[in-house]
């Protein structure tokens, strides 16, 4: 009888319990970048102004390789940097050509935020979202979770520069729908992948 009861509990637990496999970090412990620092991405259009140097100023679109071409400095890697950081780097590079250059970089047009949504959602694929959108908006754009989705098995895969494997950040349905805490403040970035297991 005890063996039968234990087997029944094991069966119920296997249907209702969820244990994620593989390495991950909880969203509560993930470092969330400050949403006020916009990170330049391929497809963005930038205005680079060099004070009192109109010939060196340019309006450029970030190529798929994350670079732009600018007068005198040629190809410059800009993807993954904030406009302020890029302006500082350009000032340093232009010192060979101009005495005390003053550079400003402004974002003229943003590339739409696109992320992939995979797994137990109604429609897997790439979705386009407004900047500042989170995991709930991505799931809603994919038609929501299927009946087979584990409410505690929601992940965001995010590539981090210099790391071979993407960071796997775990969310729970309860944390997302409460609308408070790190899960509600987490914003998606271009190239993120949302996975519902």
C-alpha positions in Angstrom: 0.0 0.0 0.0 2.8 2.4 0.9 4.6 1.6 -2.4 1.4 2.2 -4.3 0.8 5.6 -2.5 4.4 6.6 -3.2 4.0 5.8 -6.9 0.8 7.8 -7.1 2.5 10.8 -5.5 5.4 10.5 -7.9 3.0 10.4 -10.8 1.1 13.5 -9.7 4.3 15.3 -9.0 5.7 14.5 -12.5 2.6 16.0 -14.0 2.4 19.1 -11.8 6.0 19.7 -10.6 8.6 21.4 -12.8 12.3 21.3 -12.4 14.3 23.3 -14.9 17.3 21.6 -16.5 20.6 23.3 -17.4 22.3 26.3 -15.9 20.3 29.5 -15.3 20.1 32.5 -13.0 16.9 33.8 -11.5 15.7 37.2 -12.7 15.9 38.4 -9.0 19.7 38.0 -9.1 20.3 39.1 -12.7 21.9 42.5 -13.2 19.5 44.6 -15.1 21.0 47.5 -17.0 19.7 51.0 -16.5 16.9 51.6 -19.0 18.0 55.2 -19.3 21.2 54.2 -21.1 20.2 53.3 -24.6 22.4 50.8 -26.3 23.1 51.3 -30.0 22.0 48.4 -32.2 22.4 47.4 -35.9 19.7 49.3 -37.9 19.7 52.4 -35.7 20.3 55.7 -37.4 22.8 58.1 -35.7 23.6 61.8 -36.1 27.3 62.4 -35.3 28.2 66.0 -34.9 31.7 67.4 -34.6 31.5 70.9 -33.2 32.6 73.5 -35.9 33.5 70.7 -38.3 30.6 70.2 -40.6 32.6 68.1 -43.1 33.3 65.6 -40.4 29.7 65.4 -39.1 27.5 62.7 -40.6 24.1 61.0 -40.4 24.8 57.2 -40.5 22.9 53.9 -40.2 24.5 51.2 -38.1 25.3 48.2 -40.4 24.6 44.6 -39.6 28.2 44.2 -38.5 27.6 46.8 -35.8 29.9 49.4 -37.5 29.5 52.8 -39.2 31.8 54.6 -41.5 32.8 58.2 -40.6 35.1 60.8 -42.1 38.8 60.4 -41.1 38.2 57.5 -38.7 36.7 55.1 -41.2 34.9 52.0 -39.8 34.0 52.3 -36.1 32.3 49.7 -33.9 29.2 51.3 -32.4 26.8 48.5 -31.5 26.6 47.7 -27.8 27.7 51.2 -26.8 25.6 54.1 -25.5 25.6 57.4 -27.5 27.6 59.1 -24.7 30.3 56.4 -24.6 30.6 56.5 -28.4 30.9 60.3 -28.4 33.8 60.1 -25.9 35.6 57.4 -28.0 35.2 59.5 -31.2 36.7 62.5 -29.4 39.8 60.5 -28.6 40.1 59.2 -32.1 39.7 62.6 -33.7 42.5 64.2 -31.6 45.0 63.2 -34.3 43.1 65.5 -36.7 41.5 68.2 -34.7 42.6 70.2 -31.6 40.2 69.5 -28.7 37.3 67.9 -30.7 33.8 68.1 -29.3 31.6 65.3 -30.5 27.9 64.6 -29.8 26.1 61.5 -30.9 22.3 61.4 -31.0 19.9 58.7 -31.9 17.8 59.8 -34.9 15.8 56.7 -35.6 15.7 53.4 -33.6 15.5 50.0 -35.1 12.3 48.2 -33.9 12.8 45.8 -31.1 12.6 42.3 -32.4 12.9 39.1 -30.3 12.4 35.5 -30.9 9.8 33.6 -28.9 10.0 29.8 -28.8 8.6 26.7 -27.1 5.2 26.3 -25.6 3.5 29.4 -27.1 0.7 29.6 -29.6 2.8 31.1 -32.4 6.6 30.6 -32.2 8.7 33.1 -34.2 10.1 36.6 -34.3 7.9 39.3 -32.8 8.3 43.1 -33.1 7.7 45.0 -29.9 7.9 48.6 -28.6 11.1 49.5 -26.9 10.9 48.9 -23.2 8.7 45.8 -23.6 9.2 42.9 -21.2 8.6 39.1 -21.2 4.8 39.4 -20.8 4.5 41.6 -23.9 6.6 39.1 -25.9 4.4 36.2 -24.8 1.2 38.1 -25.6 2.5 38.9 -29.1 3.0 35.2 -29.6 -0.6 34.4 -28.7 0.2 33.4 -25.1 1.2 30.1 -23.5 -0.1 26.7 -24.5 -1.8 24.4 -22.0 1.5 22.4 -21.9 3.7 25.3 -20.8 5.2 25.2 -17.3 4.4 28.4 -15.5 7.8 28.3 -13.7 9.8 27.5 -16.9 10.0 30.9 -18.7 13.5 32.0 -19.8 15.2 34.8 -21.6 18.4 33.9 -23.4 20.7 37.0 -23.7 24.1 37.1 -25.5 26.7 39.0 -23.4 29.8 40.4 -25.1 32.8 38.3 -24.3 30.9 35.3 -23.1 30.7 32.1 -25.3 27.2 31.1 -24.2 24.2 33.3 -23.7 23.0 34.1 -20.2 19.8 32.1 -19.3 17.5 34.1 -17.1 14.5 32.4 -15.4 11.1 34.0 -14.8 8.0 32.6 -13.2 4.5 33.4 -14.4 3.5 34.4 -10.9 6.4 37.0 -10.7 5.5 38.4 -14.1 1.8 38.8 -13.5 2.2 40.4 -10.1 3.7 43.4 -11.8 6.3 44.1 -9.1 9.9 43.2 -8.5 12.7 42.6 -11.0 10.6 40.5 -13.3 8.3 43.4 -14.0 11.2 45.9 -14.5 13.1 43.6 -16.9 13.2 45.0 -20.4 14.0 43.0 -23.5 16.9 43.9 -25.8 17.4 43.2 -29.5 18.5 39.7 -30.1 17.0 38.3 -26.9 15.2 34.9 -27.1 12.2 34.2 -24.9 11.6 30.4 -24.3 8.6 28.9 -22.7 9.3 25.3 -21.6 
